Amino acid sequence: MALQQRIESLLKALGVPDLNVEVPQVSDEEAFLEALEAAICSFIEDGEDDQSPRSLIEADPSAYDLSDEPDSEELQNAVKDFMNAGDSQLSLITPESPIQPDGGEDPRKCWVFLLEMPSLSEHRWWAVVDKNGRNETYNYGVV
């Protein structure tokens, strides 16, 4: 199965079929797909960084038509809704990319993904997946 179809299948399984993913040239498709899944799950599930998509929504739930104290599932669904808005784009950053992560992570050592969701905010969100699996995947946002 071609990489494009495998990406589409993964996006459906994660509940974000309308997220635009730039299909890169990668030498290890399996590792890329695992990193892609980890990055998307991080954006949906991890609100540790106060500028992460989940934290932005959690900080002002009424602005997103959520209950006053939304539970984890409600927050995850809200993030997915923005990922599926049609204008959201996820890109793999390489050492040659014109834009590099704001945290200085090295794309040779990590899978670095850039998420843009203009319908949520003008932020740039980064997900970082350690290629060696030693460090946990994390995400953060920058205005």
MODELLER restraints for C-alpha pairs under 7 A, 6 or more apart:
rsr = mdl.restraints
at = mdl.atoms
rsr.add(forms.Gaussian(group=physical.xy_distance, feature=features.Distance(at['CA:4:A'], at['CA:23:A']), mean=6.65, stdev=0.5))
rsr.add(forms.Gaussian(group=physical.xy_distance, feature=features.Distance(at['CA:8:A'], at['CA:17:A']), mean=6.70, stdev=0.5))
rsr.add(forms.Gaussian(group=physical.xy_distance, feature=features.Distance(at['CA:11:A'], at['CA:17:A']), mean=4.79, stdev=0.5))
rsr.add(forms.Gaussian(group=physical.xy_distance, feature=features.Distance(at['CA:15:A'], at['CA:80:A']), mean=6.84, stdev=0.5))
rsr.add(forms.Gaussian(group=physical.xy_distance, feature=features.Distance(at['CA:16:A'], at['CA:80:A']), mean=5.92, stdev=0.5))
rsr.add(forms.Gaussian(group=physical.xy_distance, feature=features.Distance(at['CA:16:A'], at['CA:83:A']), mean=6.31, stdev=0.5))
rsr.add(forms.Gaussian(group=physical.xy_distance, feature=features.Distance(at['CA:16:A'], at['CA:84:A']), mean=5.63, stdev=0.5))
rsr.add(forms.Gaussian(group=physical.xy_distance, feature=features.Distance(at['CA:17:A'], at['CA:84:A']), mean=6.75, stdev=0.5))
rsr.add(forms.Gaussian(group=physical.xy_distance, feature=features.Distance(at['CA:18:A'], at['CA:84:A']), mean=4.57, stdev=0.5))
rsr.add(forms.Gaussian(group=physical.xy_distance, feature=features.Distance(at['CA:18:A'], at['CA:86:A']), mean=6.09, stdev=0.5))
rsr.add(forms.Gaussian(group=physical.xy_distance, feature=features.Distance(at['CA:19:A'], at['CA:83:A']), mean=5.39, stdev=0.5))
rsr.add(forms.Gaussian(group=physical.xy_distance, feature=features.Distance(at['CA:19:A'], at['CA:84:A']), mean=5.17, stdev=0.5))
rsr.add(forms.Gaussian(group=physical.xy_distance, feature=features.Distance(at['CA:19:A'], at['CA:86:A']), mean=6.69, stdev=0.5))
rsr.add(forms.Gaussian(group=physical.xy_distance, feature=features.Distance(at['CA:19:A'], at['CA:88:A']), mean=5.82, stdev=0.5))
rsr.add(forms.Gaussian(group=physical.xy_distance, feature=features.Distance(at['CA:19:A'], at['CA:89:A']), mean=6.29, stdev=0.5))
rsr.add(forms.Gaussian(group=physical.xy_distance, feature=features.Distance(at['CA:20:A'], at['CA:88:A']), mean=6.10, stdev=0.5))
rsr.add(forms.Gaussian(group=physical.xy_distance, feature=features.Distance(at['CA:20:A'], at['CA:89:A']), mean=4.73, stdev=0.5))
rsr.add(forms.Gaussian(group=physical.xy_distance, feature=features.Distance(at['CA:20:A'], at['CA:90:A']), mean=6.14, stdev=0.5))
rsr.add(forms.Gaussian(group=physical.xy_distance, feature=features.Distance(at['CA:21:A'], at['CA:89:A']), mean=5.89, stdev=0.5))
rsr.add(forms.Gaussian(group=physical.xy_distance, feature=features.Distance(at['CA:21:A'], at['CA:90:A']), mean=4.82, stdev=0.5))
rsr.add(forms.Gaussian(group=physical.xy_distance, feature=features.Distance(at['CA:21:A'], at['CA:91:A']), mean=6.08, stdev=0.5))
rsr.add(forms.Gaussian(group=physical.xy_distance, feature=features.Distance(at['CA:22:A'], at['CA:90:A']), mean=6.33, stdev=0.5))
rsr.add(forms.Gaussian(group=physical.xy_distance, feature=features.Distance(at['CA:22:A'], at['CA:91:A']), mean=5.21, stdev=0.5))
rsr.add(forms.Gaussian(group=physical.xy_distance, feature=features.Distance(at['CA:24:A'], at['CA:92:A']), mean=6.89, stdev=0.5))
rsr.add(forms.Gaussian(group=physical.xy_distance, feature=features.Distance(at['CA:35:A'], at['CA:111:A']), mean=6.55, stdev=0.5))
rsr.add(forms.Gaussian(group=physical.xy_distance, feature=features.Distance(at['CA:35:A'], at['CA:129:A']), mean=6.08, stdev=0.5))
rsr.add(forms.Gaussian(group=physical.xy_distance, feature=features.Distance(at['CA:38:A'], at['CA:137:A']), mean=6.78, stdev=0.5))
rsr.add(forms.Gaussian(group=physical.xy_distance, feature=features.Distance(at['CA:39:A'], at['CA:127:A']), mean=5.35, stdev=0.5))
rsr.add(forms.Gaussian(group=physical.xy_distance, feature=features.Distance(at['CA:39:A'], at['CA:128:A']), mean=6.89, stdev=0.5))
rsr.add(forms.Gaussian(group=physical.xy_distance, feature=features.Distance(at['CA:39:A'], at['CA:129:A']), mean=6.73, stdev=0.5))
rsr.add(forms.Gaussian(group=physical.xy_distance, feature=features.Distance(at['CA:39:A'], at['CA:137:A']), mean=6.98, stdev=0.5))
rsr.add(forms.Gaussian(group=physical.xy_distance, feature=features.Distance(at['CA:42:A'], at['CA:137:A']), mean=6.79, stdev=0.5))
rsr.add(forms.Gaussian(group=physical.xy_distance, feature=features.Distance(at['CA:42:A'], at['CA:138:A']), mean=6.18, stdev=0.5))
rsr.add(forms.Gaussian(group=physical.xy_distance, feature=features.Distance(at['CA:42:A'], at['CA:139:A']), mean=6.38, stdev=0.5))
rsr.add(forms.Gaussian(group=physical.xy_distance, feature=features.Distance(at['CA:43:A'], at['CA:53:A']), mean=6.54, stdev=0.5))
rsr.add(forms.Gaussian(group=physical.xy_distance, feature=features.Distance(at['CA:43:A'], at['CA:139:A']), mean=6.40, stdev=0.5))
rsr.add(forms.Gaussian(group=physical.xy_distance, feature=features.Distance(at['CA:44:A'], at['CA:54:A']), mean=6.57, stdev=0.5))
rsr.add(forms.Gaussian(group=physical.xy_distance, feature=features.Distance(at['CA:44:A'], at['CA:76:A']), mean=5.27, stdev=0.5))
rsr.add(forms.Gaussian(group=physical.xy_distance, feature=features.Distance(at['CA:44:A'], at['CA:79:A']), mean=5.80, stdev=0.5))
rsr.add(forms.Gaussian(group=physical.xy_distance, feature=features.Distance(at['CA:44:A'], at['CA:80:A']), mean=6.74, stdev=0.5))
rsr.add(forms.Gaussian(group=physical.xy_distance, feature=features.Distance(at['CA:45:A'], at['CA:76:A']), mean=6.14, stdev=0.5))
rsr.add(forms.Gaussian(group=physical.xy_distance, feature=features.Distance(at['CA:46:A'], at['CA:54:A']), mean=6.85, stdev=0.5))
rsr.add(forms.Gaussian(group=physical.xy_distance, feature=features.Distance(at['CA:47:A'], at['CA:54:A']), mean=5.04, stdev=0.5))
rsr.add(forms.Gaussian(group=physical.xy_distance, feature=features.Distance(at['CA:47:A'], at['CA:55:A']), mean=4.87, stdev=0.5))
rsr.add(forms.Gaussian(group=physical.xy_distance, feature=features.Distance(at['CA:49:A'], at['CA:55:A']), mean=6.96, stdev=0.5))
rsr.add(forms.Gaussian(group=physical.xy_distance, feature=features.Distance(at['CA:49:A'], at['CA:140:A']), mean=5.48, stdev=0.5))
rsr.add(forms.Gaussian(group=physical.xy_distance, feature=features.Distance(at['CA:50:A'], at['CA:56:A']), mean=6.85, stdev=0.5))
rsr.add(forms.Gaussian(group=physical.xy_distance, feature=features.Distance(at['CA:51:A'], at['CA:140:A']), mean=6.06, stdev=0.5))
rsr.add(forms.Gaussian(group=physical.xy_distance, feature=features.Distance(at['CA:51:A'], at['CA:141:A']), mean=4.67, stdev=0.5))
rsr.add(forms.Gaussian(group=physical.xy_distance, feature=features.Distance(at['CA:51:A'], at['CA:142:A']), mean=6.80, stdev=0.5))
rsr.add(forms.Gaussian(group=physical.xy_distance, feature=features.Distance(at['CA:52:A'], at['CA:125:A']), mean=6.92, stdev=0.5))
rsr.add(forms.Gaussian(group=physical.xy_distance, feature=features.Distance(at['CA:52:A'], at['CA:139:A']), mean=6.60, stdev=0.5))
rsr.add(forms.Gaussian(group=physical.xy_distance, feature=features.Distance(at['CA:52:A'], at['CA:140:A']), mean=5.03, stdev=0.5))
rsr.add(forms.Gaussian(group=physical.xy_distance, feature=features.Distance(at['CA:52:A'], at['CA:141:A']), mean=5.09, stdev=0.5))
rsr.add(forms.Gaussian(group=physical.xy_distance, feature=features.Distance(at['CA:53:A'], at['CA:79:A']), mean=6.52, stdev=0.5))
rsr.add(forms.Gaussian(group=physical.xy_distance, feature=features.Distance(at['CA:54:A'], at['CA:75:A']), mean=6.36, stdev=0.5))
rsr.add(forms.Gaussian(group=physical.xy_distance, feature=features.Distance(at['CA:54:A'], at['CA:79:A']), mean=6.20, stdev=0.5))
rsr.add(forms.Gaussian(group=physical.xy_distance, feature=features.Distance(at['CA:57:A'], at['CA:64:A']), mean=6.93, stdev=0.5))
rsr.add(forms.Gaussian(group=physical.xy_distance, feature=features.Distance(at['CA:58:A'], at['CA:75:A']), mean=6.81, stdev=0.5))
rsr.add(forms.Gaussian(group=physical.xy_distance, feature=features.Distance(at['CA:61:A'], at['CA:67:A']), mean=6.56, stdev=0.5))
rsr.add(forms.Gaussian(group=physical.xy_distance, feature=features.Distance(at['CA:61:A'], at['CA:68:A']), mean=6.21, stdev=0.5))
rsr.add(forms.Gaussian(group=physical.xy_distance, feature=features.Distance(at['CA:62:A'], at['CA:68:A']), mean=6.46, stdev=0.5))
rsr.add(forms.Gaussian(group=physical.xy_distance, feature=features.Distance(at['CA:82:A'], at['CA:117:A']), mean=6.68, stdev=0.5))
rsr.add(forms.Gaussian(group=physical.xy_distance, feature=features.Distance(at['CA:82:A'], at['CA:119:A']), mean=6.71, stdev=0.5))
rsr.add(forms.Gaussian(group=physical.xy_distance, feature=features.Distance(at['CA:82:A'], at['CA:120:A']), mean=6.38, stdev=0.5))
rsr.add(forms.Gaussian(group=physical.xy_distance, feature=features.Distance(at['CA:83:A'], at['CA:117:A']), mean=6.66, stdev=0.5))
rsr.add(forms.Gaussian(group=physical.xy_distance, feature=features.Distance(at['CA:87:A'], at['CA:117:A']), mean=6.48, stdev=0.5))
rsr.add(forms.Gaussian(group=physical.xy_distance, feature=features.Distance(at['CA:87:A'], at['CA:118:A']), mean=6.65, stdev=0.5))
rsr.add(forms.Gaussian(group=physical.xy_distance, feature=features.Distance(at['CA:88:A'], at['CA:116:A']), mean=5.51, stdev=0.5))
rsr.add(forms.Gaussian(group=physical.xy_distance, feature=features.Distance(at['CA:88:A'], at['CA:117:A']), mean=4.40, stdev=0.5))
rsr.add(forms.Gaussian(group=physical.xy_distance, feature=features.Distance(at['CA:88:A'], at['CA:118:A']), mean=6.71, stdev=0.5))
rsr.add(forms.Gaussian(group=physical.xy_distance, feature=features.Distance(at['CA:89:A'], at['CA:115:A']), mean=5.75, stdev=0.5))
rsr.add(forms.Gaussian(group=physical.xy_distance, feature=features.Distance(at['CA:89:A'], at['CA:116:A']), mean=5.27, stdev=0.5))
rsr.add(forms.Gaussian(group=physical.xy_distance, feature=features.Distance(at['CA:89:A'], at['CA:117:A']), mean=6.71, stdev=0.5))
rsr.add(forms.Gaussian(group=physical.xy_distance, feature=features.Distance(at['CA:90:A'], at['CA:113:A']), mean=6.60, stdev=0.5))
rsr.add(forms.Gaussian(group=physical.xy_distance, feature=features.Distance(at['CA:90:A'], at['CA:114:A']), mean=5.58, stdev=0.5))
rsr.add(forms.Gaussian(group=physical.xy_distance, feature=features.Distance(at['CA:90:A'], at['CA:115:A']), mean=4.49, stdev=0.5))
rsr.add(forms.Gaussian(group=physical.xy_distance, feature=features.Distance(at['CA:90:A'], at['CA:116:A']), mean=6.53, stdev=0.5))
rsr.add(forms.Gaussian(group=physical.xy_distance, feature=features.Distance(at['CA:91:A'], at['CA:113:A']), mean=5.47, stdev=0.5))
rsr.add(forms.Gaussian(group=physical.xy_distance, feature=features.Distance(at['CA:91:A'], at['CA:114:A']), mean=5.17, stdev=0.5))
rsr.add(forms.Gaussian(group=physical.xy_distance, feature=features.Distance(at['CA:91:A'], at['CA:115:A']), mean=6.60, stdev=0.5))
rsr.add(forms.Gaussian(group=physical.xy_distance, feature=features.Distance(at['CA:92:A'], at['CA:112:A']), mean=5.96, stdev=0.5))
rsr.add(forms.Gaussian(group=physical.xy_distance, feature=features.Distance(at['CA:92:A'], at['CA:113:A']), mean=4.58, stdev=0.5))
rsr.add(forms.Gaussian(group=physical.xy_distance, feature=features.Distance(at['CA:92:A'], at['CA:114:A']), mean=6.43, stdev=0.5))
rsr.add(forms.Gaussian(group=physical.xy_distance, feature=features.Distance(at['CA:93:A'], at['CA:100:A']), mean=6.93, stdev=0.5))
rsr.add(forms.Gaussian(group=physical.xy_distance, feature=features.Distance(at['CA:93:A'], at['CA:107:A']), mean=6.56, stdev=0.5))
rsr.add(forms.Gaussian(group=physical.xy_distance, feature=features.Distance(at['CA:93:A'], at['CA:112:A']), mean=5.37, stdev=0.5))
rsr.add(forms.Gaussian(group=physical.xy_distance, feature=features.Distance(at['CA:93:A'], at['CA:113:A']), mean=5.70, stdev=0.5))
rsr.add(forms.Gaussian(group=physical.xy_distance, feature=features.Distance(at['CA:93:A'], at['CA:114:A']), mean=6.81, stdev=0.5))
rsr.add(forms.Gaussian(group=physical.xy_distance, feature=features.Distance(at['CA:94:A'], at['CA:107:A']), mean=5.40, stdev=0.5))
rsr.add(forms.Gaussian(group=physical.xy_distance, feature=features.Distance(at['CA:95:A'], at['CA:107:A']), mean=5.55, stdev=0.5))
rsr.add(forms.Gaussian(group=physical.xy_distance, feature=features.Distance(at['CA:95:A'], at['CA:108:A']), mean=6.58, stdev=0.5))
rsr.add(forms.Gaussian(group=physical.xy_distance, feature=features.Distance(at['CA:101:A'], at['CA:126:A']), mean=6.79, stdev=0.5))
rsr.add(forms.Gaussian(group=physical.xy_distance, feature=features.Distance(at['CA:109:A'], at['CA:130:A']), mean=6.72, stdev=0.5))
rsr.add(forms.Gaussian(group=physical.xy_distance, feature=features.Distance(at['CA:109:A'], at['CA:131:A']), mean=6.00, stdev=0.5))
rsr.add(forms.Gaussian(group=physical.xy_distance, feature=features.Distance(at['CA:110:A'], at['CA:128:A']), mean=6.28, stdev=0.5))
rsr.add(forms.Gaussian(group=physical.xy_distance, feature=features.Distance(at['CA:110:A'], at['CA:129:A']), mean=5.44, stdev=0.5))
rsr.add(forms.Gaussian(group=physical.xy_distance, feature=features.Distance(at['CA:110:A'], at['CA:130:A']), mean=4.55, stdev=0.5))
rsr.add(forms.Gaussian(group=physical.xy_distance, feature=features.Distance(at['CA:110:A'], at['CA:131:A']), mean=4.97, stdev=0.5))
rsr.add(forms.Gaussian(group=physical.xy_distance, feature=features.Distance(at['CA:111:A'], at['CA:128:A']), mean=5.83, stdev=0.5))
rsr.add(forms.Gaussian(group=physical.xy_distance, feature=features.Distance(at['CA:111:A'], at['CA:129:A']), mean=4.97, stdev=0.5))
rsr.add(forms.Gaussian(group=physical.xy_distance, feature=features.Distance(at['CA:111:A'], at['CA:130:A']), mean=6.34, stdev=0.5))
rsr.add(forms.Gaussian(group=physical.xy_distance, feature=features.Distance(at['CA:111:A'], at['CA:131:A']), mean=6.26, stdev=0.5))
rsr.add(forms.Gaussian(group=physical.xy_distance, feature=features.Distance(at['CA:112:A'], at['CA:126:A']), mean=6.85, stdev=0.5))
rsr.add(forms.Gaussian(group=physical.xy_distance, feature=features.Distance(at['CA:112:A'], at['CA:127:A']), mean=5.83, stdev=0.5))
rsr.add(forms.Gaussian(group=physical.xy_distance, feature=features.Distance(at['CA:112:A'], at['CA:128:A']), mean=4.76, stdev=0.5))
rsr.add(forms.Gaussian(group=physical.xy_distance, feature=features.Distance(at['CA:112:A'], at['CA:129:A']), mean=6.46, stdev=0.5))
rsr.add(forms.Gaussian(group=physical.xy_distance, feature=features.Distance(at['CA:113:A'], at['CA:126:A']), mean=5.60, stdev=0.5))
rsr.add(forms.Gaussian(group=physical.xy_distance, feature=features.Distance(at['CA:113:A'], at['CA:127:A']), mean=5.16, stdev=0.5))
rsr.add(forms.Gaussian(group=physical.xy_distance, feature=features.Distance(at['CA:113:A'], at['CA:128:A']), mean=6.57, stdev=0.5))
rsr.add(forms.Gaussian(group=physical.xy_distance, feature=features.Distance(at['CA:114:A'], at['CA:124:A']), mean=6.82, stdev=0.5))
rsr.add(forms.Gaussian(group=physical.xy_distance, feature=features.Distance(at['CA:114:A'], at['CA:125:A']), mean=5.73, stdev=0.5))
rsr.add(forms.Gaussian(group=physical.xy_distance, feature=features.Distance(at['CA:114:A'], at['CA:126:A']), mean=4.83, stdev=0.5))
rsr.add(forms.Gaussian(group=physical.xy_distance, feature=features.Distance(at['CA:114:A'], at['CA:127:A']), mean=6.71, stdev=0.5))
rsr.add(forms.Gaussian(group=physical.xy_distance, feature=features.Distance(at['CA:115:A'], at['CA:124:A']), mean=6.19, stdev=0.5))
rsr.add(forms.Gaussian(group=physical.xy_distance, feature=features.Distance(at['CA:115:A'], at['CA:125:A']), mean=5.00, stdev=0.5))
rsr.add(forms.Gaussian(group=physical.xy_distance, feature=features.Distance(at['CA:115:A'], at['CA:126:A']), mean=6.24, stdev=0.5))
rsr.add(forms.Gaussian(group=physical.xy_distance, feature=features.Distance(at['CA:116:A'], at['CA:124:A']), mean=5.54, stdev=0.5))
rsr.add(forms.Gaussian(group=physical.xy_distance, feature=features.Distance(at['CA:116:A'], at['CA:125:A']), mean=6.47, stdev=0.5))
rsr.add(forms.Gaussian(group=physical.xy_distance, feature=features.Distance(at['CA:122:A'], at['CA:143:A']), mean=6.39, stdev=0.5))
rsr.add(forms.Gaussian(group=physical.xy_distance, feature=features.Distance(at['CA:123:A'], at['CA:141:A']), mean=6.07, stdev=0.5))
rsr.add(forms.Gaussian(group=physical.xy_distance, feature=features.Distance(at['CA:123:A'], at['CA:142:A']), mean=5.34, stdev=0.5))
rsr.add(forms.Gaussian(group=physical.xy_distance, feature=features.Distance(at['CA:123:A'], at['CA:143:A']), mean=4.34, stdev=0.5))
rsr.add(forms.Gaussian(group=physical.xy_distance, feature=features.Distance(at['CA:124:A'], at['CA:141:A']), mean=5.63, stdev=0.5))
rsr.add(forms.Gaussian(group=physical.xy_distance, feature=features.Distance(at['CA:124:A'], at['CA:142:A']), mean=5.34, stdev=0.5))
rsr.add(forms.Gaussian(group=physical.xy_distance, feature=features.Distance(at['CA:124:A'], at['CA:143:A']), mean=6.35, stdev=0.5))
rsr.add(forms.Gaussian(group=physical.xy_distance, feature=features.Distance(at['CA:125:A'], at['CA:139:A']), mean=6.91, stdev=0.5))
rsr.add(forms.Gaussian(group=physical.xy_distance, feature=features.Distance(at['CA:125:A'], at['CA:140:A']), mean=5.62, stdev=0.5))
rsr.add(forms.Gaussian(group=physical.xy_distance, feature=features.Distance(at['CA:125:A'], at['CA:141:A']), mean=4.25, stdev=0.5))
rsr.add(forms.Gaussian(group=physical.xy_distance, feature=features.Distance(at['CA:125:A'], at['CA:142:A']), mean=6.37, stdev=0.5))
rsr.add(forms.Gaussian(group=physical.xy_distance, feature=features.Distance(at['CA:126:A'], at['CA:139:A']), mean=5.32, stdev=0.5))
rsr.add(forms.Gaussian(group=physical.xy_distance, feature=features.Distance(at['CA:126:A'], at['CA:140:A']), mean=5.45, stdev=0.5))
rsr.add(forms.Gaussian(group=physical.xy_distance, feature=features.Distance(at['CA:126:A'], at['CA:141:A']), mean=6.28, stdev=0.5))
rsr.add(forms.Gaussian(group=physical.xy_distance, feature=features.Distance(at['CA:127:A'], at['CA:138:A']), mean=5.66, stdev=0.5))
rsr.add(forms.Gaussian(group=physical.xy_distance, feature=features.Distance(at['CA:127:A'], at['CA:139:A']), mean=4.15, stdev=0.5))
rsr.add(forms.Gaussian(group=physical.xy_distance, feature=features.Distance(at['CA:127:A'], at['CA:140:A']), mean=6.73, stdev=0.5))
rsr.add(forms.Gaussian(group=physical.xy_distance, feature=features.Distance(at['CA:128:A'], at['CA:137:A']), mean=5.61, stdev=0.5))
rsr.add(forms.Gaussian(group=physical.xy_distance, feature=features.Distance(at['CA:128:A'], at['CA:138:A']), mean=5.56, stdev=0.5))
rsr.add(forms.Gaussian(group=physical.xy_distance, feature=features.Distance(at['CA:128:A'], at['CA:139:A']), mean=6.24, stdev=0.5))
rsr.add(forms.Gaussian(group=physical.xy_distance, feature=features.Distance(at['CA:129:A'], at['CA:137:A']), mean=4.69, stdev=0.5))
rsr.add(forms.Gaussian(group=physical.xy_distance, feature=features.Distance(at['CA:130:A'], at['CA:137:A']), mean=6.67, stdev=0.5))
